[in-house]
Amino acid sequence: MDLGIHGNTALVTASSSGMGLGCARSLSLEGANVVICGRDSDRLTRAKDSLEAEAKGDILAIQTDLTKPEDVQNLLDQITNKFGQLDHIVTSAGQPVDGSFNNLSVDNWYDAYDTFTMNVVRILHAAHPLLSNSDMGSVVLITATAVKETNPNMTMSSSVRKSLIGLMKVLSFEWAPIRVNAILPGSHDTPLMIRHAQDTVDSGKYTSLSEALIGWADNPLNRMGTPEEIGDVAAFLSSPRAGYVTGAAIPVDGGRMRCA
């Protein structure tokens, strides 16, 4: 199915690996010009090379620290200079320092809020004029299933990330006709998830990495998702095929969540 975003320009944050890279790949396969960014220049270069091997649009990679307003402005300036437009933003990030409430410091909370909430606020605030000039403006926020179904020892994910759901809902009204949605991923085959699973093998909870990955998946499909399965949903939500979808928080978790 042609999603109708060929030639559009999409920015995917934190996209040098994991779900961000999966989103960039799905958008590029639909013919969108995709801008990827991240702090690690080596990983960013590898991601760009990987995408360009199969992309149907142009790929622009820009080293960016989203906690720095000057980096955010440089990112948007380079997008404007290269493509002259910005139609879609997909925000992604890694995993916050997590654990039980009593084991987290006040500084942990400030760091998590800055990384997972304020990074989104900074990029959206600065990019709004560009999105407003597009007839197909859209925003997709990648969060986590923990915003809807809390998990023990995931205090940060269950709390800080939830602010993005409130932001998404408000912006779906305030920014219309720009559409704003969120994706709630479950367990996906990312480098971070592989490390977590391997830790449980090393601790003796599981006997092999494959067994650990199934255990971490904990869903009716009995497997991990792939980053591209998140990316395909992000590409759909960015497209005119989802033209009547806004203000929605969509789980992509293999049915893991028990709540309706």
N, C-alpha and C positions, 0 to 999 in steps of 0.2 A: 504494500500500500504506500503510495507516494504521499508523504506528509505535507508537502507543499511549502517546505522551508528552504528549498534550493536557492542559494544566493543570499540568504539572510545571514546576519552576523550574530554569533552567540558567544558570550563570555561564560566560562566555567571556572569558578575559583577552586583553589586547592586541588588542582587537576593534574599533578605530575604522577599520581598513582591512585590506586583504589577506585572508589566509586566516582570520584571526580573525573578520573581518566576514562572510566566506563561511559560516563555521560558525554564527554568530549568525543569519544569514538562513535557513539550512536548518532550524535548530531552531525558529525563530519560525514558519515556514511549516507546521510540524507541530503548531502550537498551543501550544508551550511558552512560558511566560513567560521572557524572556531578559534577563539582566543583562549589559551591555557595560561595559567599563572601558578607560581609557587615560590617558596623561598630558596630551595635547593637548585642551583643552576645545572648541576650534573643530571639530577633526576628529570629536570624540565627538558633538557636536551634529549635524553633518552625517550621521554614521552612524546616529544615532537616528532622524532624519527619514526617511532612506532606508528603514530597516527598518519604521517605522510605516506607511509607504505600502502595505505588503502583508502585514504580520504578522497572524497569527491568534491571537496571544497578546499580553500586555503587554510593553512594552520599558522597562527602567530603565537609564539611563546615569549612571555615577558616575566622576568624575575621580579617578584613583588612580595612585599611584606604588608599585608592588609592592615596591620596595626599602625602603620605610618601613613598619615594623610597625604604626604607628598608622593608616596608610592602609588596610592590609589589614583591620584590625579594624573600621574605619569602613565599609568595603565590606560586610563580613559583617553588621554591625549594620543597615545600611540594607536589605539583602536580607531579613533576618529581620523587620524592621518592616513592609516592604512586602508580602511574600509569606508569611511565617511558616514557610518551608521552603526547603531547597536539596537538589535531587535529583541534579544533574549538574554536573560541572566539565569544561570543555575549556580546556586551557592552550595559548596560542600566544605567539609572540614573533617578532621580526624576524630579521635576519641579523647574526651577530657580525662584528666586524672580523676579516677573514681574510687569509690570505697564507701565504707559506712560514714555517717555524718560525723561521729566523734573522732574519726581518723583523718578528717580533712581540716586543713588550716584555713583561716580567713583569707590568706594570700591565694590559696588554691581556688577559692570562690571568685576572687577578683580576676585571676588569670583566666579561669574558664569563661567568665562573663565577657571578658574582653575578646577572647578568641572566638567564642561561639555565638555571641549576640552582637557585640559592637562591630566585629568585622563585617557582618551582614549589614548593620545599620550604616556603616561608613560607605560601603560600596553602593548600596541602594540610594542613599542620600545624594551621592555625587553623580550617579548614573541616571537619575530620574529625568533630567531634561532630554537626554539622548533617547531613552525609552519612549518618552512622550512624543517624539518626532516620528516614531515608527507606527505604521498601521497595524503591526502585528506584535506589539510589545507584550512580553510575558516574563514572569519571574517564577522560578521553581526553587524552593528551599528544601535541601536535603537535611532531615532531622534524624529521628530514631523512633522505633516503636515504644521506647521507654516514655515518650511524652504522653502516651495514652494508657499504657499498662506498665506500671512501675515495677522495677526489679530490685530485690535486696542488693545492697552494696553497689548500686548504681545511682547514688544520690545526685551527682552532677547531671547525668543524662536525663534523669527524671525531673529535674528542677530547671536548670539553666536552659536546656534545649526547648523546654516548653514555652519560653518567652517568644520563640520564633513562630509558634502556632498562633499566639495572640497577635503578633505583628502581621503574619500572613492574612489573618481574617480582617484586621483593620484595613490593611492596604488594598484588599480586594474590593472594599467600598471606596476608600479615598482615592485610589489610583485608577479606577475604572475609566476607560475601557481596557487599560492594561490589566491582564489577567495574572493573578497571584495564587499559587498553589504550593502545597508541600507534599513531599514523599517521606514515608516512614519506613525505612529499611529494617529488615530483620538481620539475620546473620548472612553475610556475603563473603565470598572467597576473595578477600583482600589481604595484602601483606600484614596489616595489623591483626586481622582475625587469625591468620596462620600462626603468628607469634603467640597469641593468646592460647590457641589450641595446643601448640607445642609445649607451652608451659605446663598445661595439665597432663601431658604425656610425661614430661620430666618429673612431675610431682607424684606420678604413679596412679593418677585417677583413671587414665586410659592407657591401653597397651600400645597403641599406634596412632599416628597422625590421622589416618583415614577414620578410625573409630572416634577420635576426638572431634573431628569436623562434623560427623553425624550427630554426636552428642550436643555439640554447640548449636547445630541447626535447630533441633528440637521442634520439628514441624511435621505436619502430615505428609509432606512430600519426601521427607527423610533425606534431605540434602541441603547443602549450602546454595544460596543464589550466586549468580555471577554479577560482577560490576556492570556488565552490559545489560543485564535484566533491569537494573535500576536506570541505566542510560536510555533504554528503549521507552520506558515510561516517561522519563524527563523529556525526551524528544517529542513524544506524543503530546504531552501537556504544553509544550512550547509551540505546537503547530496549530493551524486553523482547524484541524480535525477535532481539536478540543476547544473549539471556539465558544462553547456554552459551559465550560468548566472553569470556575474560579471560586476561591475561598474553600477549596477542598483539601483535606489531609488524607492521602491515599496510602494505606499499608502495602508494602511489597515485601512480604515476609514468609511466603510459602504456607500461609495459614497459621503461623506460630501464635499470634495473639489469641487468647481465649475469650476476650471480651467482644461483645457484638458491636 
